[in-house]
Amino acid sequence: MKIDILSLFPEMFKGPLESSIVGKAIESKIIDVDITNYRDFTSNKQHHVDDYPYGGGAGMLLQAQPIFDALDYVEKKNDGLGSVILLDPAGRQFNQKVAEELSAKDHLTFICGHYEGYDERIRKRVTDEISLGDYVLTGGELGAMVIIDATARLLQGTLGNKDSAPGDSFSSGLLEYPQYTRPVSYRGMDVPEVLVSGNHQKIAQWREYESLRRTFLRRPDLLAKLELTEQQKIMLDEIKSNTRK
């Protein structure tokens, strides 16, 4: 996957993109990341990329010209831009489903804003607008990092175990079940007996039950979006009954 990032602060990506799983994905050439500073494309002598909004108002807006010229440069270099993503509070909210959708793309281009907002004409070059949630950051860089991390880990070869991503929280629509490692007993707290029983069928049933229980207790809103199997419905009724006791 090719990933292009347009940012005023390329140095912000240096550590996160060189570390951990994303860094390994870059080393393995699973993803290819280029960062373009659109300040380099400003046409004024002061190298300003922002200006006051017409009609007045607080703050400064990013100008269209540096962004357009930076996009033209990236487009020419790569023979295309792929999906152009604007990090913006007005965009659709990012979640695991969106990460899965983006992971199927060959090329992503992120526009990271700063200051008060964008010249509206920038949106003419955009194919998708994404927000991390109902809060405001100082710029789009952190949002781009989150999206890249969540998307890159879904690409084949990024994770050591091919079964890791499908079992994550939200991938199935449910929160992930509790997990344990050695020792079996620690400070009076024991690993559930079923997990050391060696009975894989019972382990699978326990995990599904606990995943449902954790989702019901912590994120019941997720259950409303799911079409449960008959077995899951029986489990959920039991969970609700036990919770009321």
GUFI-989177 format. One record per atom (N, C-alpha, C): atom name; residue number from 1; z, y, x. Coordinates in steps of 0.05 Angstrom, whole numbers. Each point is the difference from the previous one (the first is absolute). Layout:
 atomo num      z      y      x
    CA NUM      Z      Y      X
...
end
This chain:
 atomo num      z      y      x
     N   1      0    -24     17
    CA   1      0     24    -17
     C   1      0     25     18
     N   2    -17     19     -7
    CA   2     -1     26     13
     C   2     18     20    -15
     N   3     17     14     14
    CA   3     18     20    -12
     C   3     -3     26     15
     N   4     -9     21    -14
    CA   4     -1     27     11
     C   4     21     17    -13
     N   5     13     17     17
    CA   5     21     17    -10
     C   5     -7     29      8
     N   6      0     18    -19
    CA   6     -3     29      5
     C   6     28     13     -2
     N   7      9     11     22
    CA   7     27     11      0
     C   7      2     23     20
     N   8     18     19     -6
    CA   8      6     22     18
     C   8     20     -9     22
     N   9     12    -23     -4
    CA   9     21    -10     18
     C   9     -5    -29      9
     N  10    -21     -4     15
    CA  10     -7    -28      9
     C  10     23    -13     15
     N  11     17     16     13
    CA  11     22    -12     16
     C  11     20    -14    -17
     N  12      1      6    -26
    CA  12     19    -13    -18
     C  12     -6    -30     -3
     N  13    -25     -7      4
    CA  13     -8    -28     -4
     C  13      4    -17     25
     N  14      4     12     22
    CA  14      0    -14     26
     C  14     20    -23      0
     N  15     25      5     -6
    CA  15     21    -22      1
     C  15     -4    -21    -22
     N  16     -1      9    -26
    CA  16     -3    -20    -21
     C  16    -24    -18      1
     N  17    -23     11      9
    CA  17    -24    -16      1
     C  17     -2    -17     25
     N  18     17      4     19
    CA  18      0    -16     24
     C  18     22    -21      0
     N  19     16      0    -21
    CA  19     24    -18      0
     C  19     -3    -22    -21
     N  20     15    -21      4
    CA  20      4    -21    -19
     C  20    -26    -13     -9
     N  21     -1     -7    -26
    CA  21    -23    -15    -10
     C  21    -26     16      0
     N  22      1     26     -7
    CA  22    -24     16      0
     C  22    -11      2     28
     N  23     18      4     20
    CA  23     -9      1     27
     C  23    -14    -25      9
     N  24     11    -23     -8
    CA  24    -13    -25      7
     C  24    -27     -4    -14
     N  25     -2     10    -24
    CA  25    -25     -1    -15
     C  25    -22     16     14
     N  26      9     23     12
    CA  26    -19     17     15
     C  26     -9    -15     25
     N  27     20    -11     14
    CA  27     -6    -15     25
     C  27    -18    -23     -5
     N  28      3    -13    -23
    CA  28    -16    -23     -7
     C  28    -27      8    -12
     N  29     -4     26     -3
    CA  29    -25     10    -11
     C  29     -4     -7    -29
     N  30     22     -6    -14
    CA  30     -1     -4    -29
     C  30     -5     26    -14
     N  31     13     21     11
    CA  31     -6     27    -10
     C  31     -7     18     24
     N  32    -17     19     -5
    CA  32     -9     20     20
     C  32      7     27    -11
     N  33     18     15     14
    CA  33     10     25    -10
     C  33    -10     23     17
     N  34    -11     21    -12
    CA  34     -7     24     14
     C  34     13     24    -15
     N  35     11     19     16
    CA  35     13     23    -12
     C  35    -16     25      8
     N  36     -7     16    -19
    CA  36    -15     25      5
     C  36     17     24     -8
     N  37      3     19     18
    CA  37     15     24     -6
     C  37    -20     20    -11
     N  38      3      6    -26
    CA  38    -20     18    -12
     C  38      4     29      8
     N  39     21      6     16
    CA  39      2     27     11
     C  39    -23      5     20
     N  40     -9    -22     12
    CA  40    -22      2     20
     C  40    -26      9    -13
     N  41     -1      0    -27
    CA  41    -25      7    -13
     C  41      1     27    -15
     N  42     21     15      5
    CA  42      2     26    -12
     C  42    -21     19     11
     N  43    -10     18    -16
    CA  43    -21     18      9
     C  43     10     28      8
     N  44     26      5     -3
    CA  44     11     26      7
     C  44     13      0     27
     N  45      1     23     13
    CA  45      9      2     28
     C  45     30     -7      3
     N  46     15      4    -21
    CA  46     29     -6      1
     C  46      6    -29     -5
     N  47    -20    -16     -6
    CA  47      3    -29     -6
     C  47     18     -5    -24
     N  48      0     19    -19
    CA  48     15     -4    -25
     C  48    -15    -19    -18
     N  49     15    -17    -13
    CA  49    -12    -19    -20
     C  49     10      7    -28
     N  50     16     20     -3
    CA  50     11      7    -26
     C  50     -4     30     -5
     N  51      3      7    -26
    CA  51     -3     28     -8
     C  51     14      4    -26
     N  52      3     26     -8
    CA  52     14      6    -25
     C  52    -18     -8    -24
     N  53     12     -9    -22
    CA  53    -15     -7    -23
     C  53    -11     24    -15
     N  54    -24     -2    -10
    CA  54    -11     21    -18
     C  54     18      1    -25
     N  55      5     24     -9
    CA  55     16      4    -24
     C  55     30      3      6
     N  56      7     -4     26
    CA  56     28      3      8
     C  56     15    -26     -4
     N  57     25      0      9
    CA  57     17    -23     -3
     C  57     14     -6     26
     N  58     20    -17     -1
    CA  58     16     -7     23
     C  58    -15    -20     18
     N  59      5      3     26
    CA  59    -10    -20     19
     C  59    -29      5      8
     N  60     -9    -18     17
    CA  60    -28      1     11
     C  60    -15    -26     -8
     N  61    -26      2     -3
    CA  61    -16    -23     -7
     C  61    -18     -8     24
     N  62     -4    -26      2
    CA  62    -19    -10     20
     C  62    -28      9     -9
     N  63    -16     10     19
    CA  63    -27      9     -6
     C  63    -19    -25     -2
     N  64    -21      4    -15
    CA  64    -19    -22     -3
     C  64    -16     -5     25
     N  65     -7     22     14
    CA  65    -19     -2     23
     C  65      9    -19     22
     N  66     24      1     11
    CA  66      8    -18     21
     C  66      0    -29     -9
     N  67      9     -5    -25
    CA  67      1    -27    -11
     C  67    -29    -11     -3
     N  68    -18     16    -12
    CA  68    -27     -9     -4
     C  68    -14     -6     26
     N  69      4     17     20
    CA  69    -14     -4     26
     C  69     12    -24     14
     N  70     26     -5     -2
    CA  70     12    -23     12
     C  70    -10    -26    -14
     N  71     -3      1    -26
    CA  71    -10    -23    -15
     C  71    -30     -5      8
     N  72    -15     21      3
    CA  72    -28     -3      9
     C  72     -1    -14     27
     N  73     18      8     18
    CA  73      1    -12     27
     C  73      7    -30     -1
     N  74     20     -6    -16
    CA  74      8    -28     -3
     C  74    -22    -17    -13
     N  75    -12     12    -20
    CA  75    -21    -14    -15
     C  75    -24     -6     19
     N  76     -7     19     16
    CA  76    -23     -4     18
     C  76      7    -21     21
     N  77     25      1     11
    CA  77      8    -18     21
     C  77      1    -29    -10
     N  78      8     -4    -25
    CA  78      3    -27    -11
     C  78    -21     -9    -19
     N  79    -20     18     -4
    CA  79    -21     -6    -20
     C  79     12     -4    -27
     N  80     20     17     -7
    CA  80     13     -1    -26
     C  80     29      6      2
     N  81     12      4    -23
    CA  81     29      7     -1
     C  81     16    -22    -14
     N  82    -13    -18    -13
    CA  82     15    -20    -16
     C  82     14     13    -23
     N  83     24     -9     -7
    CA  83     16     13    -21
     C  83     16     23     12
     N  84     -4     24    -11
    CA  84     13     24     10
     C  84     25      5    -17
     N  85     23     -2     13
    CA  85     26      1    -15
     C  85     14     26      7
     N  86      6     15    -21
    CA  86     15     25      2
     C  86     29     -6     -7
     N  87     18      6     19
    CA  87     28     -3     -6
     C  87      9     25    -16
     N  88      7     -4    -25
    CA  88      5     22    -18
     C  88     20     -8    -22
     N  89     19     18     -7
    CA  89     19     -7    -22
     C  89    -13     -5    -26
     N  90    -25     10     -4
    CA  90    -14     -5    -25
     C  90    -14    -27     -2
     N  91      0    -14     23
    CA  91    -14    -26      1
     C  91     14    -22    -15
     N  92    -13    -23     -2
    CA  92     12    -23    -13
     C  92     22    -10     19
     N  93     21    -11    -11
    CA  93     23     -8     16
     C  93     -6    -26     15
     N  94      7      0     25
    CA  94     -5    -23     18
     C  94     19    -22     -7
     N  95    -10    -25      0
    CA  95     16    -24     -4
     C  95    -14    -24     13
     N  96     11    -23     -3
    CA  96    -11    -24     13
     C  96    -28     -6    -10
     N  97     -5      5    -25
    CA  97    -26     -6    -11
     C  97    -21     18     13
     N  98      7     26      4
    CA  98    -19     18     14
     C  98     -4     -9     29
     N  99     21     -9     13
    CA  99     -3    -10     28
     C  99    -19    -23      1
     N 100      2    -18    -20
    CA 100    -18    -23      0
     C 100    -28      8     -5
     N 101     -4     20    -17
    CA 101    -26     11     -6
     C 101    -13     12     25
     N 102     16     16     15
    CA 102    -10     13     24
     C 102     -6    -20     22
     N 103     16    -22      1
    CA 103     -4    -20     21
     C 103    -27    -14     -2
     N 104    -13      3    -23
    CA 104    -26    -13     -4
     C 104    -23     19     10
     N 105      7     24      8
    CA 105    -20     20      9
     C 105     -7     -5     29
     N 106    -23      9      8
    CA 106     -8     -2     28
     C 106      6     25     16
     N 107      3     23    -14
    CA 107      4     25     14
     C 107     16     19    -18
     N 108     22     11     11
    CA 108     16     19    -14
     C 108      2     26     17
     N 109     -3     22    -13
    CA 109      3     26     13
     C 109     22     16    -15
     N 110     21      7     15
    CA 110     23     15    -12
     C 110     -2     29      7
     N 111      4     17    -20
    CA 111      3     29      5
     C 111     30      7     -4
     N 112     12      9     22
    CA 112     29      7     -1
     C 112      2     30     -2
     N 113     10      9    -22
    CA 113      3     29     -4
     C 113     26     11     12
     N 114      2     26      0
    CA 114     24     14      8
     C 114      1     26    -15
     N 115     21     15      4
    CA 115      4     26    -13
     C 115      2     -4    -30
     N 116     -8     20    -16
    CA 116      5      0    -29
     C 116    -19    -19    -15
     N 117    -24     -3     10
    CA 117    -19    -17    -15
     C 117    -28      2     12
     N 118    -20     -8    -16
    CA 118    -28      0      9
     C 118    -17     20    -15
     N 119    -20     10     12
    CA 119    -22     12    -14
     C 119    -12    -22    -19
     N 120     -2      6    -25
    CA 120     -8    -20    -20
     C 120    -26    -13      7
     N 121    -18     13     15
    CA 121    -26    -10      6
     C 121      1    -25     18
     N 122     22     -3     14
    CA 122      3    -24     17
     C 122     -2    -25    -16
     N 123      9      1    -25
    CA 123      0    -24    -16
     C 123    -28    -11     -6
     N 124    -20     17      4
    CA 124    -28     -9     -4
     C 124     -8    -22     20
     N 125     15     -2     22
    CA 125     -7    -20     21
     C 125     18    -25     -2
     N 126     18      0    -20
    CA 126     20    -20     -3
     C 126     -7    -21    -20
     N 127      6    -25      6
    CA 127     -5    -22    -19
     C 127     25    -10    -13
     N 128     23      6     12
    CA 128     26    -10    -11
     C 128     22     19      8
     N 129     19      5    -18
    CA 129     23     16      5
     C 129     25    -17     -4
     N 130     18      0     20
    CA 130     23    -17     -1
     C 130     25     15      6
     N 131     21     -6    -15
    CA 131     27     12      5
     C 131     20    -23      5
     N 132     19      5     17
    CA 132     21    -20      5
     C 132     21      0    -23
     N 133      3     22    -13
    CA 133     20      1    -22
     C 133      4     29     -8
     N 134     20      3    -18
    CA 134      5     26    -11
     C 134     19     17     17
     N 135    -10      5     24
    CA 135     15     18     18
     C 135    -21     12     19
     N 136      8     21     15
    CA 136    -19     15     16
     C 136      8     -2     30
     N 137    -19     -8     17
    CA 137      4      0     29
     C 137    -12     24     12
     N 138      6      5     26
    CA 138    -12     24     13
     C 138    -29     -4      6
     N 139     -9    -25      0
    CA 139    -28     -5      6
     C 139     -8    -28     -8
     N 140    -25     -6      2
    CA 140    -10    -27     -8
     C 140      2    -21     21
     N 141      9      7     24
    CA 141      1    -20     22
     C 141     18    -24     -6
     N 142     24      5     -9
    CA 142     18    -22     -6
     C 142    -11    -18    -23
     N 143    -12     13    -19
    CA 143    -12    -15    -22
     C 143    -22    -18     10
     N 144    -17     10     18
    CA 144    -22    -16     11
     C 144     11    -23     16
     N 145     22      4     15
    CA 145     12    -21     16
     C 145     10    -23    -18
     N 146     13      8    -22
    CA 146     10    -20    -19
     C 146    -23    -17    -11
     N 147    -21     14     -9
    CA 147    -23    -14    -12
     C 147    -14    -18     20
     N 148     -3     10     24
    CA 148    -13    -16     21
     C 148     16    -25      6
     N 149     27      3      3
    CA 149     17    -22      6
     C 149     -1    -21    -22
     N 150      3      9    -25
    CA 150      0    -19    -23
     C 150    -27    -14     -3
     N 151    -22     14      7
    CA 151    -26    -11     -3
     C 151     -7    -19     23
     N 152      6      9     24
    CA 152     -8    -16     24
     C 152     13    -27      1
     N 153     25     -2    -10
    CA 153     14    -26      1
     C 153    -12    -20    -19
     N 154    -17      8    -18
    CA 154    -13    -18    -18
     C 154    -26    -11     11
     N 155    -10     11     22
    CA 155    -25     -9     11
     C 155      4    -27     14
     N 156    -20    -16     -2
    CA 156      1    -27     12
     C 156      5      2     30
     N 157     20    -15     10
    CA 157      6      0     28
     C 157     21     19      9
     N 158      8     19    -17
    CA 158     20     20      7
     C 158     28    -13      2
     N 159      7    -15    -20
    CA 159     26    -14      0
     C 159     -3    -27     12
     N 160     21     -9     14
    CA 160     -1    -26     13
     C 160     -3    -23    -19
     N 161     13      3    -23
    CA 161      0    -21    -21
     C 161    -17      9    -23
     N 162    -21    -14     -6
    CA 162    -19      8    -22
     C 162     14      1    -27
     N 163     23    -14     -3
    CA 163     14     -1    -26
     C 163     20     22     -3
     N 164      4     17     21
    CA 164     21     20     -1
     C 164     -6     22    -21
     N 165    -24     11      1
    CA 165     -7     22    -18
     C 165      1     -8    -30
     N 166    -11    -23     -8
    CA 166      0     -7    -28
     C 166     29     -4    -11
     N 167     19     -6     18
    CA 167     28     -4     -9
     C 167     17     25     -1
     N 168    -12     23      9
    CA 168     15     25      1
     C 168      8      9    -28
     N 169     21     17     -1
    CA 169      7     13    -25
     C 169    -25     16     -9
     N 170     -4      0    -27
    CA 170    -21     15    -14
     C 170    -27    -14      1
     N 171     -5    -18     20
    CA 171    -26    -14      1
     C 171     -3    -18    -24
     N 172     21    -12     -9
    CA 172     -1    -17    -24
     C 172      8     15    -25
     N 173      8     25      4
    CA 173      9     16    -23
     C 173     31     -1     -2
     N 174     13    -18     15
    CA 174     29     -3      0
     C 174     12      8     27
     N 175     25      6      0
    CA 175     14      4     26
     C 175      3    -26     14
     N 176      2      1     26
    CA 176      2    -25     15
     C 176     28    -12     -3
     N 177      1    -27      1
    CA 177     25    -15     -2
     C 177     17      5     25
     N 178     27     -6     -2
    CA 178     17      3     24
     C 178     -8    -21     21
     N 179      4      8     25
    CA 179     -7    -18     22
     C 179     23     -1     21
     N 180      2    -22     14
    CA 180     22     -5     19
     C 180    -11    -14     25
     N 181     15      4     22
    CA 181     -6    -15     24
     C 181     26    -10     12
     N 182     -2    -14     23
    CA 182     24    -12     12
     C 182     20     22      9
     N 183     26     -7     -1
    CA 183     12    -26     -6
     C 183      3     -4    -30
     N 184      6    -25     -8
    CA 184      3     -6    -28
     C 184     24     14    -12
     N 185     21      2     16
    CA 185     25     14     -9
     C 185      7     22     19
     N 186      5     24    -11
    CA 186      7     23     17
     C 186     20     17    -14
     N 187     24      2     13
    CA 187     22     17    -11
     C 187      6     -7    -29
     N 188      0    -26     -6
    CA 188      6     -9    -27
     C 188    -23      2    -20
     N 189    -23      8      9
    CA 189    -23      2    -18
     C 189    -20    -22      7
     N 190     -6    -16    -20
    CA 190    -17    -24      5
     C 190    -28      3    -11
     N 191    -19    -12     13
    CA 191    -27     -1    -10
     C 191      0    -18    -24
     N 192    -14      8    -22
    CA 192     -2    -18    -24
     C 192     -8    -28      8
     N 193     14    -19    -11
    CA 193     -3    -28      7
     C 193    -29    -10     -4
     N 194    -13     10    -20
    CA 194    -27    -10     -6
     C 194    -20      6     23
     N 195      5     22     15
    CA 195    -18      8     21
     C 195      1    -18     24
     N 196     22    -15      3
    CA 196      3    -18     23
     C 196     -3    -29    -10
     N 197     -8     -4    -25
    CA 197     -2    -27    -11
     C 197    -25    -15      9
     N 198    -20     15      7
    CA 198    -26    -13      8
     C 198    -17     -7    -24
     N 199     10      6    -25
    CA 199    -16     -5    -24
     C 199    -17     24     -6
     N 200    -25     -1      8
    CA 200    -18     23     -2
     C 200     -5      9    -29
     N 201     -1    -19    -18
    CA 201     -4      7    -28
     C 201     23     16    -11
     N 202     25     -9      6
    CA 202     23     14     -9
     C 202      3     28     13
     N 203     -8      1     26
    CA 203      0     25     14
     C 203    -19     20    -13
     N 204    -24     -9     -7
    CA 204    -20     17    -13
     C 204     11     10    -27
     N 205     13    -18    -15
    CA 205     11      8    -26
     C 205     22     20      3
     N 206     17     -4     20
    CA 206     23     18      6
     C 206    -11     28      7
     N 207    -20      0     17
    CA 207    -12     26      8
     C 207    -12     15    -23
     N 208    -14    -14    -17
    CA 208    -12     13    -23
     C 208     21     11    -19
     N 209     21    -16     -4
    CA 209     22      9    -17
     C 209     14     25     11
     N 210      6     -1     26
    CA 210     13     22     13
     C 210    -17     25      1
     N 211    -26     -4      3
    CA 211    -18     23      0
     C 211      0     13    -28
     N 212     -1    -16    -21
    CA 212      2     11    -27
     C 212     27     13     -4
     N 213     21    -12      9
    CA 213     27     11     -4
     C 213      3     27     14
     N 214     -9      2     25
    CA 214      2     24     15
     C 214    -16     22    -14
     N 215    -24     -7     -9
    CA 215    -17     20    -13
     C 215     12      9    -26
     N 216     11    -18    -16
    CA 216     13      7    -25
     C 216     24     19      4
     N 217     16     -5     21
    CA 217     23     16      5
     C 217     -6     27     13
     N 218    -20      1     17
    CA 218     -5     24     15
     C 218    -24     16     -8
     N 219    -21    -14     -9
    CA 219    -25     14     -9
     C 219    -11    -12    -25
     N 220     15      1    -22
    CA 220     -9    -12    -25
     C 220    -27     12    -10
     N 221     -6     24      9
    CA 221    -25     13     -8
     C 221    -25    -16      9
     N 222      4    -15     23
    CA 222    -22    -16     10
     C 222     -7    -24    -19
     N 223     20    -10    -13
    CA 223     -4    -23    -17
     C 223    -17      7    -24
     N 224      2     25     -9
    CA 224    -16      8    -23
     C 224    -29      0      5
     N 225     -8      0     26
    CA 225    -28      1      7
     C 225    -12    -27      5
     N 226     17    -21      0
    CA 226     -9    -27      7
     C 226     -5    -18    -24
     N 227    -18    -18      4
    CA 227     -4    -21    -20
     C 227     13    -26     12
     N 228     24     -6    -10
    CA 228     16    -22     11
     C 228    -10    -27    -10
     N 229      3    -20     17
    CA 229     -6    -27     -9
     C 229     22     -9    -19
     N 230     -5    -23    -14
    CA 230     20    -10    -18
     C 230     26     -8     16
     N 231     -4    -11     23
    CA 231     23     -7     17
     C 231     16     24      8
     N 232    -14     22      7
    CA 232     13     24      8
     C 232     15     13    -24
     N 233    -11     -3    -24
    CA 233     13     11    -24
     C 233     27    -15     -4
     N 234     -1    -26      3
    CA 234     25    -16     -3
     C 234     20      8     21
     N 235     -9      4     25
    CA 235     18      9     21
     C 235     12     27     -7
     N 236    -17     18     -9
    CA 236     10     27     -6
     C 236     20      0    -23
     N 237     -5    -16    -20
    CA 237     20     -2    -22
     C 237     27    -10     10
     N 238     -1    -19     19
    CA 238     25    -10     12
     C 238     14     21     16
     N 239    -16     16     15
    CA 239     11     22     16
     C 239     13     20    -17
     N 240    -13      8    -22
    CA 240     11     20    -19
     C 240     26    -11    -12
     N 241      0    -25     -7
    CA 241     24    -13    -12
     C 241     23      0     19
     N 242     -5     -7     25
    CA 242     21      0     21
     C 242     10     27      6
     N 243    -17     20     -1
    CA 243      7     28      6
     C 243     19     11    -21
     N 244     -4     -9    -25
    CA 244     17     10    -22
     C 244     28    -12      0
     N 245      4    -22     14
    CA 245     26    -13      0
     C 245     21     15     16
end
